[in-house]
Amino acid sequence: MLIAGAISAPAATAEGHPGNNTEARGVQLAAARAARAGIDWTDCPADWAIAAPIQCGWVTVPLDYAKPHGKQIKLAVDRHRSTGTAAERQGALIYNPGGPGGSGMAFPKRVATNSPLWAKTAKAYDFVGFDPRGVGHSAPISCIDPQEFVKAPKADPVPDSEADKRAQRTLAAAYADGCAERSGAMLPHMTTPNTARDLDVIRAALGEKKLNYLGVSYGTYLGAVYGTLFPSHVRRMVVDSVVNPARDNIWYQANLNQDIAFEKRWGDWKTWVAANDATFHIGDTAQKVEQEWLKLRASAKKNPIGGVLGPAELIGFFQSAPYYDSTWVPIARTWSAYRAGDTQALVDAAAPDLSDTAGNIRAENSNAVYTAVECADAKWPTNWRTWDRDNTRLHRDYPFMTWANAWMNLPCATWSAKQQNPLDVRTGRGLPPVLIVQSTRDAATPYEGAVELHKRFRGSRLITEDGAGSHGVTNLVNPCINERVDTYLLTGRTDRSDVTCTPHATPKP
């Protein structure tokens, strides 16, 4: 079924940011085209694993908004219709889960599975997900053969010598070259501002005059950039677990700040494991748990567990604990089982599955988009001495993630495609109150990011979950937060001042 077209917004309010006039005209043209075309909603392709009543469709956007009549790419979108009456319906709510490189296509399943947290909002809104440019079904990019990408064990991220650093630098440069070889035409256009423009075209294709948006993690930066470029196109916006949008934070500094926050949250998890030593038998103090972690790491470095798990793979598995409370119990339980002699449980949980070719393609694509967007959004240090100095210094006090994070981002130092200057995120005319939700001990997006966006978006409201640290707060049970998010999305109302909530329940073993 075709959706009747909305008129794209007046030129004066689109892309208020100076210096983007060509792109501003391009996005208006693309949005007007999309509004006329609408979206032809049908059952989703069988191999997408998205069941009815969720429907799928496509939105066409220019690869380069400065050349709106040039090469076009198709973006995959899906939706679950609102569950309420026609009178209750308020439009579409579009979601981005972060990354960069995450797919939002699972979002409508929150309605299909009757998630109680979203039941009230689902009465008012169609839940709409999409694969951002480069992701999944939307002109996907790639940097390396997916089977090669997941192969294990990889080298220990923590270098023992200059030779180890040289080897990692060689790998990072080869990865950057691989991105250029396999996806070169897309790379200059893999920017957050372009994804924000895509979001505006999707809005128009949906027949929506204004955007209702929920962004988590990197999705908050996408929302901040959208709100800056298209302030008068925003109706409601919730941003959850916020990237600090300051220009000098995007993206090199953001990753250094992450290393510090990850160490703090890793400490929270070790303290919890120690408090539950009667269940897990790993150590009855955080220090003892850390010693056991270092022992596990050292032993896996010498003899990879099951032939496939070295320190790199262990970090990949254990880093979920600082990210998400929901993983605290399964990670501790798996580690505990390994210590009691069950090697297979750890291998199954942490090793790549070479037979899962579809999953490996997704993992490689997600990493490729992450790299492409962060490298394209901003200028990165090209001098290795800067990286070496900053990461050596940080590693002394924050060893859990620092070097692993450095190597993940190092391709940006030798990136061959054009790198932009980050947008100056700020309030523009017509921007309504934005709702900001953040926990104080978030590892991936430290709390300061929410404070910074709150300053930049005048009239915004900040809900702080004090003492919690799970990444992505709005999908957890905490009535103090859930009820305010519902109220905002359903009525547009926020509290008169910022709100501090007590933390959601700590996991129980």
N, C-alpha and C positions, 0 to 999 in steps of 0.2 A: 504494500500500500504506500502511495506517495504522501508525504506530509506537505501540506500547503506552505509555501515559502513565506518567511518573515522578511521584512525590508531590512537591509543592513543599516547600521546606525549612521547618523550624519557624519560627514567627513571631518568636521571640526573636532569631534570627540574621539575618533579612532586614532590610535597611535599618537598620543599626545607628546611622546618623547621626541625631542628635537633630533634632526639629522636622519630621520627614518622616512622621509617623505615618499621616496620611491616605493619602499616596502609598504607604507601606509596606503598608497593608492592601489598597490598590488593586492593587499588583503581585502580592501573594500570590493574590488572587482571579483576576487575569488569567492567572497562571502555572498555577493549578489548572485553569482552563478549558482552557488550551492543552495541558496534560498529558493531559486527557481526550480532546481532539479529535485530538491528534497532527498529522502533516503528510501530506497526500494527495500523494505523490510521483508525478509523471508526466513524460513528455518535455517539455522546455522549449518554449515557443512559438517558432515558426519564426523570427520577426523578432527574437528575442533573441540569435541567433547563438551559442547554447550547444548543442553537439551531444551526442548520446548517447555514452557511457553516463551523462553527467551528467544529473541529473534536477532539476526545479524544483517549488516548492510555495509555499504562503502560510501566514503566521502572523498571526492577528488580535490587535491590541493596542488598548487605549484611547488615544484622542488625549490625554486628560488623566487621569493616574492618580489624581487626587483625585476623579474621577467615573468609576469603572470601568464603570458601567452606561451611561454616556453614549456619545457618538460614538466609533465604532471605525474604525481604519484597517488596511489589509492590508499586511504587509511581505513582499516577495519574497525567497525563500531558494533556494539550490541546493546540490547535494552530489554528490561522487563517493564511492562506497562504498570502504571500506578494501580494499586489495589482498591482505592476508595471510589467514591461516587464522582460523577463529572463535576459536581459543585466543589468537591474537596481538592480536585487536581490543581496543582500549581505549576506544572511544567516538567522539565527534565532536570535531573541532578547528575552532573558529569563528575567522574572520579578519576584521579590519578594516584597510584600507590607509591610512586617514588622510583628510585633507581639512582640516576637515570638508567633506563633499560627495563623497567618493570612494565608488565602488561596490566591494563585495567579491566580486561575482559571478564574476570571472575566476579566483578562487583555486582552485576544483576543477580548472581546466585544468592546474595543475601536476602533477596525477596523470595526467590524460588524455594529456599530452604527455611523460610519463615523465621529468620533470625529475630528474636524478640526485641533486641536492641534497636532494630530499624523498622519495626512494624508500623509505628505512627508516621514516620517519614515516608514509608513506602505507600501509604494511602494518598499522600499528596504529590508524589513525584514518580515519574518514570526513572528507573535507575539505569544510567547509561555508562558503559565502559568503552574504552578504545585502546588500540595499540598505537602508541605514538610513532612518529616517523622513524623508520629504521628498526622498529621492534616487531617481532612475531610475524603477523600477516601484512604489516604495513611497510612494503618495500624494505624487507629485512637486510641488514648489513652483517658482514662477517669479517674477521681479521685473521683467522687461522682455521685449519681443519678441526671440526668439533671433537673428533676422537683424539686428536693430538692434544687439544686444549685440556681435556679432562685427564689425560694419562698421568699415572702416579707410580712411584712417589716422585714429587718434585724436590728441588734443592731446598734445604733449610733456609727460610728467609733471613734468619739472623746470621750475618756473615762472621766467619772466624778470621778472615784474612782479606787483604786487598785483592787477591785472586778471586775470592768468592764474590766480591763486589763487582769486579770486572765481568765475571760470568753473568751476573744478574743484569748488568748494564747492556751486555750483548743481547740477552734475551728480550729486554724491553725495547731496544732499538729494532730488533727483528720483528717484534710484534707491531710496532708503529709502521714499519715497512709493509707488513702483511695487510694492515688496514688499508694503506694506500693502494696496494696491488688489487685487493679483492673488492674494495668499496670506495675507491678514490673519488668517483663523481658525486657521491653523497656527502662526503666528509665536510666540505666547507659549509654545508647547509644544515648540519646536525647541531643546531644551536637551540638553547632554551627560548630565545625570542621567536624563532621560527615555529617551535612547538606551540608557543602561546598564540601565534597567528593561526596555526592549524586549529587550535581550540576555538578560536572565534569563527572559523569557517564551519566547524562542526556545529557550533551554536546556531548559525544561520541555517544550515542544512536541516536541523531538527525543527525549524520553524519557531525558534525562541527569540524574542526581542532582546532578552537579557540572559546572562549566564548564572546558573546556580552551580556551585562547584565545591567539591570536597577533595582536598589534596593532603597527602601524608608524605612526610620525609622530603625527598626531592620534589614531590608534588606541591610542597609549600612554596618552593622557589619558583616553580612554574606558575603557581597562583599569584605570587608577588609580582612576577614579570608581567603576567596578564593584567593584573590590576593597575600596573603602571602604564602599560600601553593602551589599555581599553577601560579606563576608570568608569566611564558612563555606561559600559556594557555589563557591569556586574550588578546582579540582583542580591544574591546571598553568596557568601564565601566563607567556608570553614577551612582553616589550615591547622594541621595537627603534627607536632614534632618538627620544629621549624628550622630550616637552614638559615643561618645568618646571612642576610642578603647584602651586607656591606660589600662594596666593590673590591676592597682590599682583602676580603675573605674568600672570594670566588677565584679559583678552587684550591689553590696550593695551601693557603693558610687554613682553610676549612679542614683539610685532611690532617694537618699537624694538630689542630685543636681536637679532632676526633680521637687521636691517639691518647691524649690526656684523659678524656672523658671515658674511653673504653677501659682504661686501667682502673679508674674509680669504680665503674660498675662491675668489672671483673672482681674487684675487692668485695663488693656487696654480695656477689654470688658465693665467693669462697667463705664468707662469714656465715651465710645461710647453710652451706654444705656442712660446715663445722657444727652449727647449732643442731643439725639433724644427723649427727654422727652415729646415733643409735640405729638409724636406718641405713646409712651409706658406708660407714666404717672406712672413711677416707682419711679423716683427721679431725681432732676435736677443737682445733683452733685454725683461724684463717692462715696463719703462718705454716702450720703442718700441711694444710691442703695445698698451699703454694709449693712446698717442698715436694709433695707427691706429684704435682703437675710437672715440675722441673725434672723429676726422675723419669716420669713417663716420656717426656719430650726427648731427654738424653738417650734413653733406651731405644726409642723409635728412630732416632737419628743413626744410631749404631746398627740396629737391625730392624728395618721397617716391619711393622706389625702386619702379619699376613702377607708380607712381601710388598705391600702397597701403601701402608700408612707411615709416613714420616712426619717430622714436625710441621711441615706446610699443611698437610691434610688434617692433622690434629687441630691446628689453629682454625682451619676452615670449619671444623665441627664445633669446637668449644666456643668460638666467637658468637654463636647464637645465644649463649647464656647472657652475656652483657646486652645483647639486642632485645631479647624477648623473655619475659618471665615465664611464658608458656613452655619454654624449653628447659627450665631449671630442673624439673623432676626427671624428664627423660635423659638429659645429659648426665646428671649425677647417677642415675640408675644404671646407665650403660657403662659408665666408668667403674662403678662399684662391681658390676657383673664381670668386667674385664679383670679386675683385681682378684676376683674369686675364681678366675680360670676360664671365663667365657670370652675367648678372643673373637669369636665370630660375630657377636653382637656389636662390638665396636667396629669391626671391618664392614659389616652390613650398613651401619649408620654413617660411617665417615668416608668410606672409599667410593671412588667413582664406579658406576656400573656401565661397562663398555657395551653391554647388550642393549642399553636404553638409548638408542641412537636419537630418538625424538627429544628426550630429556637433555641429552648432551648438546644437540643443536640449539635448544632453548638457552642452556647455560652459556654457551659460547656467544650467542647473539646478544644476550643480556650484558655480558662483559664488554662486547664490542661497542654497544650503544653507550654504556657507562663511560668508556674511554673516549669515544668520539665526541660526546656532548661536553664532558669536562675539558677535553683538550681544545675544543672549538670555542667554548664560551669565553675564554680568558687567556691572557699571555701567561706562560709558565717559565720558571727559571730554566735557562738552557745550559748553565754552567754546572757541571757535576759537583764542583766544590760546595755550592750552596746546598744542594740536596744532602751531601755527605755530612757537612757541618750540622745542619738542622736535625737530621735524623739520628746522628751519633749522639748529639746532646740530649735529645728527647728519650732515646732508648735507655739511657742510664737510669732514669726515674720511671719510665713508662714502657717497660719492655714487651708487654703482652702483644701489642699489635703494630708497633712503630715500623719495623722494617718490612713486615708483610704489606702494610699499607703503602710504604714508599715504593716498593717494586711494582705494585699494582698501578700506580700513577705515573711511574717514570717514563712510559711511552710518550707522555706529553712533552718531555724535554727535547725529543727529536721529531716531533710531529711535523709532517711536511705540509699539511693543509693550513689554510688561513686561520689565524686565531683572532677572535674579536676582543673588544673591551667590554667588560660586564656593564649591564644597564644600571643606571642610577635609580634604584627602586625608591619610589616616593608616592605620596598621595596626589592624585589628579582630580580635576573638577568632576563631580558626580559620583565619586567612589563612596558607596554606602559603608556602614560599620562592618568590619570584617571580624569574625570570631577566631581567636587564636587559642589553641589548646596545647599544653606542654607539661611534661613531667620534669622535675628539677634535676634528676640524675640520669637523664637520657644520654646514652653513649654515642649514638650515631649523629644526633643533632643536639649539641650541648645547649643548655637552657638559655644562654646569652643570645642565641639566635632569635628566640621568641621575643625577648625584651627589645632587641634591635628592630625587628619588624613592627612591633607594637609602637615604637617611637616614630617609625617612618610612615605608617598608615594611621593618619589622624582619625580619631573616632573609633578605632578598633578596641576590642575588649580582650583581655588576657585571662584565661582560666588556667591556673597553675595547679598541677597535682603534686603536692609537696611531699618529698621523701620517696617518691616512686621513680622508676627509671625505665619502664618498659617503653619500647619505641612503637609509636602508634597507639594513642590513648583512646581515641573515640570508639574503637571496636572492643574495648574491655568493659567489664561490668563495674561501673562506679556511678551510682545514681546522681551524685553531685554534678558530675560532668554530663552523663547521658541525658538528663532532663533539660539541662541548659542548651545542649546541642539541638535537641528536639524543638524546644521553644523557639530558638533562633531560626531554624529551618522552616518551621511552620508559621511563625508570626513575624519574623524579622526583629523581634525584641531581644535586647541584651540586658544584663544587669546594669545598674547605674554606675557601678565602679567595677574594677577588676575583682576576681574571686579566687580564693585559695581553697582547694579541696583536700581532704585527707586522702592518703593513698588507697588504691584498690587492694583487695585482699592479697597477702603474700601467698605464694604457692605452698601447698601442704604435700609432703611426700606420701 
